[in-house]
């Protein structure tokens, strides 16, 4: 059947009736507003199909319905029935040649990317096998979310930009305290280690996002658990992630105070010169964390000092004198 009814436009369209010619220029309205040229028209039992090339991007496209511009309603392809425009046949031939070259280059690039991804996965599978505990029932991961929402169209979505493996669990239960326990394994999620009820999201309902720890499901880092049902499936699922060694942060930070300190004071904490522009505080800071934060400090679970990864607080060099007074070192 070649006739369709467009509900929004309240109009029946006979797709067997040709409305434009080869080499005629049409345009997209309500979405990209790009212009196309019709380079071929084919027919089957369902009607006519117009083969198009985008004049700007040189991408191929197919349209089943092209409506007159004077009857424009909503998103779609339109032709100007009153002032039709055409391209020279030679120009269309050149455009098709360029489109074909672009398509070939994209296919070659896609094949190279496919080979690259498989090479990364080969390395990742071996790494996953090496770190995968036999009694593991779930993987605890951090995911960096990017907001893809469009408030103007009431579209809300996000994409995952990076996944980091923080550890493994011996059960499948969603427990936020367990997620917080693994947060310090990665410096970007270390702030999630502190209890904050607003970061605990319980969305185990239809169309929900499950249990996750983080500020928002649309942007920034979140922590969640991925259940393991078949070991080989989980290895394959995280093969690409594990292919990059920097995406594996399963070891806990060393809590041993650094050597060569500049001074030790309150609560046995150590104040050190971290760089030319920063100082750091190491030690048992749990009871004074609010005071350190008030002085402009930022907690980092994986600071590097004397070749070791240590949990501590980082401050601007300008805060050194204030910290020395606070710890009684002046």
Secondary structure, 3 states (H helix, E strand, C coil): CCEEEECCCCEEEECCCCCCCCCEEEEEECCCCCEEEEEEEEEECCEEEEEEEECCCCCEEEECCEEEHHHCCCCEEEECCCCCEECCHHHHHHHHHHHHHHHHHHHHHHHHHHHHHHHHHHHHHHHHHHHCCCCCCEEEEEEEEEECCEHHHCECCEEEEEEEEEEEECCCCCCHHHHHHHHCCCHHHHHHHCCCHHHEEEECCCCCCEEEEECCCCCEEEEEEEECCCHHHHHHHCHHHHCCHHHECCCCCECCCCCCCCEECHHHCEEEECCCCEEEEECCCHHHHHHHHHCCCEEEEEEEECCEEEEEEEEEHHHHHHHHHHCCCC
